[in-house]
Amino acid sequence: MGFFDHLQKGGAFSLQPQKNQVRKVVQTRPAPSKSAPNTPESRSPRVQPSSERARKTHAARSVSSDPDARPSKRLNTPTRVRKRPTPEQRLSSDDDASDSDVSFEVRKRARTSASAEPDTERRMRSVKAFSEEVTRPFKMVHASDITSSQKSGAFKPAFGAGKAKEILLQYPSACQKEKFDCVVPRDSADFRPIDDIVQVIETVSDNYIPNEEADEFNNETTGIRRRLRRALAVASETQFRDTVDDFNKAIERLRISGSIAKQLDATQRIGLPWVERILIQTYARTVSPRVESLRQYENGTDNVYGELLPRFISNIFKETKLKSGQVFVDLGSGVGNVVLQAALEIGCESWGCEMMNNACDLADLQQAEFKARCRLWGIAPGKTHLVRGDFLEQESIVSVLKRADVILINNQAFTPQLNNELINHFLDMKEGCRIVSLKSFVPAGHKIQSRNLNSPINLLKVEQKNYWSNSVSWTDVGGTYFIATKDSSRLKAFMDSSL
């Protein structure tokens, strides 16, 4: 699997028959803060070089034709395409010990920092998704489509012998229910539909339910989440199905009453765990089954696949103060993960350009499913534009760069020639535009002098930042990145002083 698969593995539920015993909560990562709802650790894939392009997981885009167009241009990031399991989260509780002889461990997700600051201009709710009149069934990839398309024997009934039955899950909008097969994978790295159901219910409970209604979902004794954990702990399919059915009814009641819409309208920021849940679902249904195609990169060229993970990307959004009314561009967007994350988390107009055809094909699939997922969740994302081709030549990209507020260039594996070509485009970018890169475009110690007055890098003011472990797909260690702001004032001051 791939980027988000690796991420999902961090918080999955697995039924594990054991002898009667008190179950423990196994903490493999710090508990998430209250301000950020739980979600499996996930990462946003970013394809590198091929436009700095092949991005890891989180990406979709409008693709163009020639798969081999300028193969040596645009790496995305050095790389490893990782097999990635669906989010893994194991639930268990000491006081459930008497309920069964099945152990259900809970692995808490890594603590994540809050997402970008609240944006008073952001309109989170999709009016269309809450309108009963316009919620006819639409095309989407159901969880059951994933499990049914796998080779025979890849999944087994989740609660024992017998034929696995379908489960329907209602999302917080007025849209159709999603179909799930009640199965678990034989290979722990494969898609886990039971995990997905539990994590959807947790995310909805954390973000869509008004305080006065929260007890029905979060009560430690009788709440839906508690009942769901107990059903899994005792491996009871009947209890699990009944609890999901009660959740569906409660969500429909709150939606019809207008409580969910009101709660969403009062929300000005979508937390990273919430973002990750939607992106992981999108990725698992489109990229994961086809992720092997991303291994077809060319080492030593600009066409290398690598991913920048969601938490790192979210931090970049905060550092650059990206807002919903602005324009974000990812040069070398790979499968579109970052483009989709910006549109979802920030709500801004979001562009990506990729040249590797295999990544572009997956990006198109992701973009289509992303739109369907946002409708299910009742979210109105920013507009996404995915372009296939060389970002130095595509007219739509050259044009949007002139009005971009934040540009991401994962140039970790770009050739020096490509980096130099990019620098010339900085002349046309607007004042205040921020360019985020893994390698600085301005050499250390650079000073404006009479002999280099015509260099575009004189227009950039650069800050060096640190990123920590688990921020990129090709290494587990941290590193540095750079934020260059277009600022002509220093050059102007130098020229004035020279007169």
N, C-alpha and C positions, 0 to 999 in steps of 0.2 A: 504494500500500500504506500502511502506517501505522507506528505506533510501533516495534514490534520489527523492522519491515522496515528502517527506517533504521538500526537497530542492527546488524542482520545484515549489512548491506552492509559493515560494517567488517571482516569476517573471512571472506571467501568464497574458494572455490577456483574458478579458471577455467582451462580448457584453452586455451592460446594458441599456435597453430602459429607457429614462427619458424624462422629459419635456425639452423644449428648454432652454438651459442655457449655460453659459460659462463654459467650462470644465477646471478643474484644473489638475495639475500634483500632484498626491499624492505621497509623498516621504516617504516610510516606511523604507527605508534604504539609506545610503549615496550613491551618484552617483559614479559609477565606474570610476577609473582613466583612462586617455586616453591610458595609456600604456597597460591596460588590457581590452580587448573588453568585452562588456556586456555579461553576461550570467546569467541565473537564479542561485540563490544560490543553490549549491548542495552539497551534502555530500557524501563521499565515505564510503559505508557501510563496517563494519568490523565485521566478526564473531569472537567471541573471543574464549575463552577457548577451544573449541574443537580444539584446535590446536592453541589456542589463536587465535584460528582459525576461528571460525565462524566470518567472517568479515563483516563489514557493507556493504555497497553497493558497492562499487565499486568493484566483483571478480569472476573469473572463474577458473576451473582447471580440471586436469585430475583426475577422480575419481576412487576409487577402490571399493571393494566390501562390506564387512560387515558393515551394517549400525550401528551396535551396538559395533563395535570394540572398545575396551578400552573406554567405555563411560565416564569414570571418568577422562579422560585426555585431556585436551585441551580446555579450555574455550575460548571463544573468547573475549568477553568483556561483562560485565554485561550489562544489557540490556533492552531495550525496542524495540520491532520492531515497528517502527512508520509507520502510514499510510502515504503514500507519493504521493502527487498529482503531475501532470506534471508541469513543470516550469510555474510559473505564472507571467505574466508581463502585466500590463494594460497600454495601450497607450492613450494619450489624449493630446490636445493642445489647448491653449486659442484661437488661431486664426482659429481653426476649428469650433468654436462655431456656426458660421453661416452656416456650412455645413450640420448640421443635428440635429435631436432631440435625437440622441443616444449618450450616454456618454461612452467614452472609457478611463478609468483611466490608468495612467501609474505609475506603482510601480517600482521604480528603485532598482536595485540589490545592495547588500551590496558591499562596496568598498573592493577590494581584493588586496593583495600585489602582486608584480610581481612574476612570477614563477622563477625557477632556472636560474642562470646566463647563458647567451648565450654559447652554446657549439659548438666550431668551427669544431668539428669532427662529429657533428650530421647531418645526411642526412635526411631531412624532407620528401621529395617528393617520392611517390611510382611511379617508372617509369612505372610499369605495369598498374597502374590505369589511366595513361595518354596515353597509347598506344591504338590506334583505333583497331589494329588487335587482341588484346587479351582481349577485354572488352565484351565478350559474357555475357548474363544475368547470374547471380549467385544467389544462395539461400540467402535470407534475409527476415527479418520480416518487411513488409510494415506497415505504420501507419494504412492503411485501414484494415489490418489483425487484429489489436487490436480492432478497433471499431466494426468490423463485427462479432467478436467472443464473444462480450459481450452479456448479456441477452437482450432480446427485450425491447425496451423502455429506455435503459440506455443513449442513445444519441438522439438528436433532430437536425433538420436542423439548420445550423448556422445563416442563414440569413432569417429566417421566414418559412412560409408554403411551402409545396411542397416536392418532393423527393430530398434528398441530392445527389449531383452529385460528381463525382470523380475529384480530382485535381492532376496533375502531377507536381513534383518538381525536377528540375535538380540540382545536386550537382556539385562542381567545377571540378570533374574529367570527364573522358570520359565514365564513367559507366552509367548503366541504371538509369532512373528516379524513384523516389519513389512515390507510390500511396497513396493519402490521401482522406478520405471521408470528405466532407464539412459539418461537424457536430460539435456540442458542447456537453459536458456531462451534464446530469441533476444533477449529484453529482459533486460539484466543486473539489472533491479530485480525480476524475478519469482523465484519459488521455485526453489532450486537443490538438487535431490535428491542429487547427488554430494557437495556440500558437507556436507549433513546427515549422510550416511553417515560421512564422514571425521571430522566433529566428534563424532559419537556415539562412535566408536571411540577418539578421543583422550580424551574425558571419562571413558569407562569405564576406559581404561588408567591415567588419573591418579588415579582414586578408588576403584576396586573390586578392584584386583589386589594381593594380598599381596606384600611385598618379595621373598620368595623365588621368586615366579613372574614378577616384573616383566620379566626379561630377554627373555622370549618376545615381549613387546609393545614394549619400549623400547630394545632393543639397537640401537646406531647403524648396525650393518651388516646384521643378519639379522632385526631385530625387525619385527613386524607394521606398526607405524607407518611405519618406514623403507621397507618394501616397498610400502606403499600410496602413499607420496609418489613412489617411483620409478616405479610403474605409471602414475601420473598424468603424471609428467614425460616418459615415453616414449609416452604415449597408448596404452597397451596394455590393452585390455578384458580379455583373458585373464588377465594378471597381476593386474589389479584384482579380478576376480571370484574368482580363486584365493585372493587375500589375504583378502578378506571371508569366504570360506568357511572358511579356516583360523582367522580370528577367531571365527566362530560356533562352531566345534568346540572351540576353547580355552575359550570362555566357558561352554559347556555342561559341559565337563569340570570346570572349577573350581566351577561351581554345584553339580553333583552331588556333588562331594567335600566341599562345605560351606565351601570357602575364601572364596567371595564373601560368604556370609552372615556368616561370622566377621569379615571385614574391615569390613563395614557395621555390625555390632554394636559394633565398637570405635571407630566414628566418632561424635563428639559435635557436630560442626558441619558444615554443608553450605556449601561456599564459594560465593561469588557467581558465578563462571564456570559452575559446575555448576548453580546455580539458573537462571541465564540460559539455559542450553542447554534445559532442560525448559520454561521459560516461552516461549522463542522458538518451540519446536516447537508448543506449544499454540496460540500466537497465529497462526502461519503457517497452521495447518490450519483455523482458525475465523474469525478476525477479518480477516486480510489479504485474503482473496477478497471480503470485503464491506465493506471499510473506507470506501468512498465514502459509505456511509450516515451516517457520523459527521460529515460536512460540514454536515449539516442542523441547525445550531445557531442560536440567536437572539442576535445581537450586542446588547450593552447590557442583557442580562437575566442571570439566574442560570443560564441554560441554555447554557453554552459548553463546548466540548470541549477539553481540554488534557491533557497527560500528564506525570507525574513519573517520571523514569527510574529503572531498577533500582538503579543505584549510589547515587543520592541516597536512595532508600528504604532501602537496606541501611544506610546511614550513620545514618538516623533510628532504625532498630532498635537500633543500637549506642548512640546517644546517650540513648535512653530506657530502655536495658537491658531490652528486651522479652524474655521467656522463654517456654518452651513451655507452662508451666502457667498462662499469663495470657490476657487477652482483648484483642484488637485490633479497633478499629472504624474504618472508612473512610467518612466522610460525604461522599457525592458520588463514588461508586466507579466510575462510568463502565462500561467493559467488564470491570472486575474485576481488572485487573492487580495492583494493590497487595494486594488481598484474597488472591489466590492466592500472591503472593510471601511474605506473612507466614505463611501456612499451610505453605508449602514450606520457606522458609529458617529460620523460627523453630519451626514445629511447633505454634503456638498456635491457640486458637479464634479464628477470623477472620470478621468481619462486614463487609458493605458495604451501602450503600443508594444507589440511583440513581433518578432520576425520568424521565430521557429514555428513551423507549421503544426507540429504535433502539439505543442503547448497552446497554440492559438485554437486548435480544434477543441481542446478540452476547455479553454476559456469560454468559447461560445456556449458549450453545454452548461458550464457553471453560471453564466450570466442568465440564461433562460430559467434555470432552476432557482437561482437567487431571487428573481422577480416573483416566482410562484411562492417561495418560502416567505418572503416579506408579506405577501398577501395573507398567507395563513396566520402569520404572527400579528397582522394588523398594523405593520410598520410602513411608513412612507419613506423610502430611502432617497438619496439624491440620484440624479440621472447618471447612468454609466455609459461610457463610450469606449469600446474596445476596438482598436485599429490593428490590422495586420500589415506588417511591412517594416521598412527601415525608418526609424523615427527621425533620421536626418533628412529624409526625402519625402515623407508623407505630408501632403499639404495641410491636412486637417490638424496634424500634430504641430507643424511649424506655426500654424495660425494660433492654436490654443496656447502655445508657450508664451505668446506675447501678452496674454492676459492672465496667466497662471499666478496663483498666490504661493503655492508650495509645489515644488518639483522634487520627486524622488528619483535618484539615479543610483542603482545598486551597481556601482562600477568596480566592485572588488576584483573582478577578473577581466575587466576591459583591457584591451591592448592600449599602449600609450598613444597610438595613432588615433584611436577612437576617442579617447579622453581629450586629445588636442582638438579634434573636430568639434566636439561638444562645446568647448570653450567659446568658439566663435559665435555660438547661438546666444550666449549670455548678453551680447550687445543689444539684442532685440527684446529682452525681458524687461518688465516694468520695474520701476523703483520699488524697493521693499520686498520683491519676490525672494523667497527662500529656497535654496537648493540644498537638499540633503543628499549626502554621498558617503560611501564607505572609505573612499580615498579622496584626499583634499585636491581641489583643482588649483589651489594656491600653494606654491612651494614654501616650506618653512623658512622664515626669515626674509621673505620677499618684501622689498621696499620700492615705493614709487620713485623712479629716477628719470632724468631727462632721456636716457637712452631706451627706456621701456614704456614711454608715455602711451603708445598705441596698443599696448597689451590689454585685452579684455579683462584679465584677472585683476587689474587695478580698480575695477568697479565692484569687487567683492570684499566684504568684511567677513572673516571666517572665525567660527568658534569650534573648538574641538570638544567633543562629548564622549562619554564612556557608555558602552552597552555591556550588560552582564551575561553570565552564562545562560544557555538556553534561549538565545535571542535570534540565532541564525541556524539554518539546517546543516551546514557543512562542518560545524565545530561546536563543542560543548563549552568552550571557554569564551570569555568576554573579549572585548576589543574596543576600538575607537571608531567614531564616525564624525562627520563634519556638517555644520550648518553654515552655508555661505549666504549672506544677505546682499542683494544688489544695492549698493550705496555709492552714489557718484560724488558724495560730498568731499571725500578725502582727495580724490583726483582733482576736483575743482579747487580745493584749498591749495594743493601743491602748485597748480598752474597759476593761481592768483599770486602766490608768494614768489613765483619765478619772474613775474612781470617787473 
